[in-house]
Amino acid sequence: MGNQHSSELPPYYNADPTNEATHHTLSRYTDLASDALGSNIVAVSDEFFAEAKNLIKPAAPIQDKARMTDQGAWYDGWETRRHNPKHDWVIIRLGYAGTIAGFDIDTAYFDGNHAPEASVEACFVAEDDNKDPQDYPWVEVLPKVPLGPSSQHLLALWNPPTEVFNHVRLNIYPDGGVARFRVFGNVKPRWSLMSAETILDLAAVGHGGRAVACSNAHFSAMGNLLLPGRGISMKDGWETARSREENHSDWVVVRLGITGYLHRVELDTYQFKGNFPQAASLQACYSLQDNPEDDPDCFWFQVLPKSRLEGHQLHEFPVELKDQPFTHVKLSIYPDGGIKRLRVFGRRCTEHEVKKCLQEREPLASSSVVMEEVTTTTTTTLVAVVDDKPSGVSSQASPRKPAKSGTPKKSSKNFRPREDDDNDEDYVTVGASSGSRRNSSASGSATPKRAKKSKTRV
């Protein structure tokens, strides 16, 4: 199952040819089947030895030989009884509707009792559809593939379907065990159902936000920053290793779900009491690339100066350049530590607004004007969390005056809308008429406490 492609080979390839399961092809996508996103089991053919809900746990599978059940050894996964005359299956409702790029079918610790083969089907079903799940309009996305014992099978699709799905069905042949099942893809919100004036979290995973790069994720994954809610432990935040270098900083780049105008940002250090960063800053950019670190013409603008953080608290900051459209943000923490959640509140841009704003910026971008920031004071609102009951506390950040920096020339290729901006035409569904059930929004605004305007390159 190497990374080769011809009409005679199956429509998938090994996304992790090194078998190290790190930085694989699918790692830049969101696991749409994770229960951290609200996914749940709709129906299952059999779960005699172990429950199907284990399949969608976000944590890696573990083996606990000390724990036993009436049926024998306990496995952290889904396991059916033997001798099924047909095959077993499980239907999962995805937390958010989206497109599918590939799968991870992990048989960790199932050796001799693993499922020898599997296939995957998908469909979109409206909220008010009362059909039997077995009668949903299923479409085969991954044909029958062989599975090995105690192995991770990262399978990327050569030509991912453009349809939007909100249900998947994992079939195993004929029976056995699977530890974890990941459905990698991109969340596709129905922007046409939301007012363009609504203030919402543009970075939220439910609105299509994705963490695309980071300097370090030693203790927990960067994508956790964008999950719903405040989580249950430090493991579902983003935490880096301890640095030992002077003037060190860690960073993470987030692609917003849609191009937008930024209003305010929230940084939550909930449950990080002795390992929170001392300070943080935020930059933003407009780029057509998935990861602007790969875009030589990308230019980062400072929207939040380096600001002090406290442990186990929710911090709210106003941001600068509220009249500029951005596609990505870059959070830097000093020198290292853990952040539970990043919220980037703002208003989405329509395609017309993006074109107009970028056309107005083009003459400035082609000049050599030097900008200087006016030094002011930023007020930070801290909400202390004690036994999950917030109470308001305010603190004052110290004034700072950044160095001058020039405005570089920008390529004209960056002065056009992103392909997925304010466009529902590519929301093709199978047997569907409505969008994701979890497109939540938040309202609010903030008045900036600092004046324009700083440009810094990183």
ZIQUI-V125428 format. One record per residue. N is the residue number from 1. RES is the residue in one letter. BURIAL is b if it has 16 or more other ideal C-beta (glycine too) atoms within 10 Angstrom, else e. Layout:
BEGIN
n=N res=RES burial=BURIAL
n=N res=RES burial=BURIAL
END
This chain:
BEGIN
n=1 res=M burial=e
n=2 res=G burial=e
n=3 res=N burial=e
n=4 res=Q burial=e
n=5 res=H burial=e
n=6 res=S burial=e
n=7 res=S burial=e
n=8 res=E burial=e
n=9 res=L burial=e
n=10 res=P burial=e
n=11 res=P burial=b
n=12 res=Y burial=b
n=13 res=Y burial=b
n=14 res=N burial=b
n=15 res=A burial=b
n=16 res=D burial=b
n=17 res=P burial=e
n=18 res=T burial=e
n=19 res=N burial=e
n=20 res=E burial=e
n=21 res=A burial=e
n=22 res=T burial=e
n=23 res=H burial=e
n=24 res=H burial=b
n=25 res=T burial=b
n=26 res=L burial=b
n=27 res=S burial=b
n=28 res=R burial=b
n=29 res=Y burial=b
n=30 res=T burial=b
n=31 res=D burial=b
n=32 res=L burial=b
n=33 res=A burial=b
n=34 res=S burial=b
n=35 res=D burial=b
n=36 res=A burial=b
n=37 res=L burial=b
n=38 res=G burial=e
n=39 res=S burial=b
n=40 res=N burial=e
n=41 res=I burial=b
n=42 res=V burial=b
n=43 res=A burial=e
n=44 res=V burial=b
n=45 res=S burial=b
n=46 res=D burial=e
n=47 res=E burial=b
n=48 res=F burial=e
n=49 res=F burial=b
n=50 res=A burial=b
n=51 res=E burial=e
n=52 res=A burial=b
n=53 res=K burial=b
n=54 res=N burial=b
n=55 res=L burial=b
n=56 res=I burial=b
n=57 res=K burial=b
n=58 res=P burial=b
n=59 res=A burial=e
n=60 res=A burial=e
n=61 res=P burial=b
n=62 res=I burial=e
n=63 res=Q burial=e
n=64 res=D burial=e
n=65 res=K burial=e
n=66 res=A burial=e
n=67 res=R burial=e
n=68 res=M burial=e
n=69 res=T burial=e
n=70 res=D burial=e
n=71 res=Q burial=e
n=72 res=G burial=e
n=73 res=A burial=e
n=74 res=W burial=b
n=75 res=Y burial=b
n=76 res=D burial=b
n=77 res=G burial=b
n=78 res=W burial=b
n=79 res=E burial=b
n=80 res=T burial=b
n=81 res=R burial=e
n=82 res=R burial=e
n=83 res=H burial=e
n=84 res=N burial=e
n=85 res=P burial=e
n=86 res=K burial=e
n=87 res=H burial=b
n=88 res=D burial=b
n=89 res=W burial=b
n=90 res=V burial=b
n=91 res=I burial=b
n=92 res=I burial=b
n=93 res=R burial=b
n=94 res=L burial=b
n=95 res=G burial=b
n=96 res=Y burial=b
n=97 res=A burial=b
n=98 res=G burial=b
n=99 res=T burial=b
n=100 res=I burial=b
n=101 res=A burial=b
n=102 res=G burial=b
n=103 res=F burial=b
n=104 res=D burial=b
n=105 res=I burial=b
n=106 res=D burial=b
n=107 res=T burial=b
n=108 res=A burial=b
n=109 res=Y burial=b
n=110 res=F burial=b
n=111 res=D burial=e
n=112 res=G burial=e
n=113 res=N burial=b
n=114 res=H burial=b
n=115 res=A burial=b
n=116 res=P burial=e
n=117 res=E burial=e
n=118 res=A burial=b
n=119 res=S burial=b
n=120 res=V burial=b
n=121 res=E burial=b
n=122 res=A burial=b
n=123 res=C burial=b
n=124 res=F burial=b
n=125 res=V burial=b
n=126 res=A burial=e
n=127 res=E burial=e
n=128 res=D burial=e
n=129 res=D burial=e
n=130 res=N burial=e
n=131 res=K burial=e
n=132 res=D burial=e
n=133 res=P burial=b
n=134 res=Q burial=e
n=135 res=D burial=e
n=136 res=Y burial=b
n=137 res=P burial=b
n=138 res=W burial=b
n=139 res=V burial=e
n=140 res=E burial=e
n=141 res=V burial=b
n=142 res=L burial=b
n=143 res=P burial=e
n=144 res=K burial=e
n=145 res=V burial=b
n=146 res=P burial=e
n=147 res=L burial=b
n=148 res=G burial=e
n=149 res=P burial=b
n=150 res=S burial=e
n=151 res=S burial=e
n=152 res=Q burial=b
n=153 res=H burial=b
n=154 res=L burial=b
n=155 res=L burial=b
n=156 res=A burial=b
n=157 res=L burial=b
n=158 res=W burial=e
n=159 res=N burial=e
n=160 res=P burial=b
n=161 res=P burial=b
n=162 res=T burial=e
n=163 res=E burial=b
n=164 res=V burial=b
n=165 res=F burial=b
n=166 res=N burial=b
n=167 res=H burial=b
n=168 res=V burial=b
n=169 res=R burial=b
n=170 res=L burial=b
n=171 res=N burial=b
n=172 res=I burial=b
n=173 res=Y burial=b
n=174 res=P burial=e
n=175 res=D burial=b
n=176 res=G burial=b
n=177 res=G burial=b
n=178 res=V burial=b
n=179 res=A burial=b
n=180 res=R burial=b
n=181 res=F burial=b
n=182 res=R burial=b
n=183 res=V burial=b
n=184 res=F burial=b
n=185 res=G burial=b
n=186 res=N burial=b
n=187 res=V burial=b
n=188 res=K burial=b
n=189 res=P burial=b
n=190 res=R burial=e
n=191 res=W burial=b
n=192 res=S burial=e
n=193 res=L burial=e
n=194 res=M burial=b
n=195 res=S burial=e
n=196 res=A burial=e
n=197 res=E burial=e
n=198 res=T burial=e
n=199 res=I burial=b
n=200 res=L burial=b
n=201 res=D burial=b
n=202 res=L burial=b
n=203 res=A burial=b
n=204 res=A burial=b
n=205 res=V burial=b
n=206 res=G burial=b
n=207 res=H burial=b
n=208 res=G burial=b
n=209 res=G burial=b
n=210 res=R burial=b
n=211 res=A burial=b
n=212 res=V burial=b
n=213 res=A burial=b
n=214 res=C burial=b
n=215 res=S burial=b
n=216 res=N burial=b
n=217 res=A burial=b
n=218 res=H burial=e
n=219 res=F burial=b
n=220 res=S burial=b
n=221 res=A burial=b
n=222 res=M burial=b
n=223 res=G burial=b
n=224 res=N burial=b
n=225 res=L burial=b
n=226 res=L burial=b
n=227 res=L burial=b
n=228 res=P burial=b
n=229 res=G burial=e
n=230 res=R burial=e
n=231 res=G burial=b
n=232 res=I burial=e
n=233 res=S burial=e
n=234 res=M burial=b
n=235 res=K burial=e
n=236 res=D burial=b
n=237 res=G burial=b
n=238 res=W burial=b
n=239 res=E burial=b
n=240 res=T burial=b
n=241 res=A burial=e
n=242 res=R burial=e
n=243 res=S burial=b
n=244 res=R burial=e
n=245 res=E burial=e
n=246 res=E burial=e
n=247 res=N burial=e
n=248 res=H burial=e
n=249 res=S burial=b
n=250 res=D burial=b
n=251 res=W burial=b
n=252 res=V burial=b
n=253 res=V burial=b
n=254 res=V burial=b
n=255 res=R burial=b
n=256 res=L burial=b
n=257 res=G burial=b
n=258 res=I burial=b
n=259 res=T burial=b
n=260 res=G burial=b
n=261 res=Y burial=b
n=262 res=L burial=b
n=263 res=H burial=b
n=264 res=R burial=b
n=265 res=V burial=b
n=266 res=E burial=b
n=267 res=L burial=b
n=268 res=D burial=b
n=269 res=T burial=b
n=270 res=Y burial=b
n=271 res=Q burial=b
n=272 res=F burial=b
n=273 res=K burial=e
n=274 res=G burial=e
n=275 res=N burial=b
n=276 res=F burial=b
n=277 res=P burial=b
n=278 res=Q burial=e
n=279 res=A burial=b
n=280 res=A burial=b
n=281 res=S burial=b
n=282 res=L burial=b
n=283 res=Q burial=b
n=284 res=A burial=b
n=285 res=C burial=b
n=286 res=Y burial=b
n=287 res=S burial=b
n=288 res=L burial=b
n=289 res=Q burial=b
n=290 res=D burial=b
n=291 res=N burial=e
n=292 res=P burial=b
n=293 res=E burial=b
n=294 res=D burial=e
n=295 res=D burial=b
n=296 res=P burial=e
n=297 res=D burial=b
n=298 res=C burial=b
n=299 res=F burial=b
n=300 res=W burial=b
n=301 res=F burial=b
n=302 res=Q burial=b
n=303 res=V burial=b
n=304 res=L burial=b
n=305 res=P burial=b
n=306 res=K burial=b
n=307 res=S burial=b
n=308 res=R burial=b
n=309 res=L burial=b
n=310 res=E burial=b
n=311 res=G burial=b
n=312 res=H burial=b
n=313 res=Q burial=b
n=314 res=L burial=b
n=315 res=H burial=b
n=316 res=E burial=b
n=317 res=F burial=b
n=318 res=P burial=b
n=319 res=V burial=b
n=320 res=E burial=b
n=321 res=L burial=b
n=322 res=K burial=b
n=323 res=D burial=e
n=324 res=Q burial=b
n=325 res=P burial=b
n=326 res=F burial=b
n=327 res=T burial=b
n=328 res=H burial=b
n=329 res=V burial=b
n=330 res=K burial=b
n=331 res=L burial=b
n=332 res=S burial=b
n=333 res=I burial=b
n=334 res=Y burial=b
n=335 res=P burial=b
n=336 res=D burial=b
n=337 res=G burial=b
n=338 res=G burial=b
n=339 res=I burial=b
n=340 res=K burial=b
n=341 res=R burial=b
n=342 res=L burial=b
n=343 res=R burial=b
n=344 res=V burial=b
n=345 res=F burial=b
n=346 res=G burial=b
n=347 res=R burial=b
n=348 res=R burial=b
n=349 res=C burial=b
n=350 res=T burial=b
n=351 res=E burial=e
n=352 res=H burial=e
n=353 res=E burial=b
n=354 res=V burial=b
n=355 res=K burial=b
n=356 res=K burial=e
n=357 res=C burial=b
n=358 res=L burial=b
n=359 res=Q burial=e
n=360 res=E burial=e
n=361 res=R burial=b
n=362 res=E burial=e
n=363 res=P burial=e
n=364 res=L burial=e
n=365 res=A burial=b
n=366 res=S burial=e
n=367 res=S burial=e
n=368 res=S burial=e
n=369 res=V burial=e
n=370 res=V burial=e
n=371 res=M burial=e
n=372 res=E burial=e
n=373 res=E burial=b
n=374 res=V burial=e
n=375 res=T burial=e
n=376 res=T burial=e
n=377 res=T burial=e
n=378 res=T burial=b
n=379 res=T burial=e
n=380 res=T burial=b
n=381 res=T burial=b
n=382 res=L burial=b
n=383 res=V burial=b
n=384 res=A burial=e
n=385 res=V burial=b
n=386 res=V burial=e
n=387 res=D burial=e
n=388 res=D burial=e
n=389 res=K burial=e
n=390 res=P burial=e
n=391 res=S burial=e
n=392 res=G burial=e
n=393 res=V burial=e
n=394 res=S burial=e
n=395 res=S burial=e
n=396 res=Q burial=e
n=397 res=A burial=b
n=398 res=S burial=e
n=399 res=P burial=e
n=400 res=R burial=e
n=401 res=K burial=e
n=402 res=P burial=e
n=403 res=A burial=e
n=404 res=K burial=e
n=405 res=S burial=e
n=406 res=G burial=e
n=407 res=T burial=b
n=408 res=P burial=e
n=409 res=K burial=e
n=410 res=K burial=b
n=411 res=S burial=e
n=412 res=S burial=e
n=413 res=K burial=e
n=414 res=N burial=b
n=415 res=F burial=b
n=416 res=R burial=e
n=417 res=P burial=b
n=418 res=R burial=b
n=419 res=E burial=e
n=420 res=D burial=b
n=421 res=D burial=b
n=422 res=D burial=b
n=423 res=N burial=e
n=424 res=D burial=e
n=425 res=E burial=e
n=426 res=D burial=e
n=427 res=Y burial=b
n=428 res=V burial=e
n=429 res=T burial=b
n=430 res=V burial=b
n=431 res=G burial=e
n=432 res=A burial=b
n=433 res=S burial=e
n=434 res=S burial=b
n=435 res=G burial=b
n=436 res=S burial=b
n=437 res=R burial=b
n=438 res=R burial=b
n=439 res=N burial=b
n=440 res=S burial=e
n=441 res=S burial=e
n=442 res=A burial=e
n=443 res=S burial=e
n=444 res=G burial=e
n=445 res=S burial=e
n=446 res=A burial=b
n=447 res=T burial=e
n=448 res=P burial=b
n=449 res=K burial=e
n=450 res=R burial=b
n=451 res=A burial=e
n=452 res=K burial=e
n=453 res=K burial=e
n=454 res=S burial=b
n=455 res=K burial=b
n=456 res=T burial=e
n=457 res=R burial=e
n=458 res=V burial=e
END
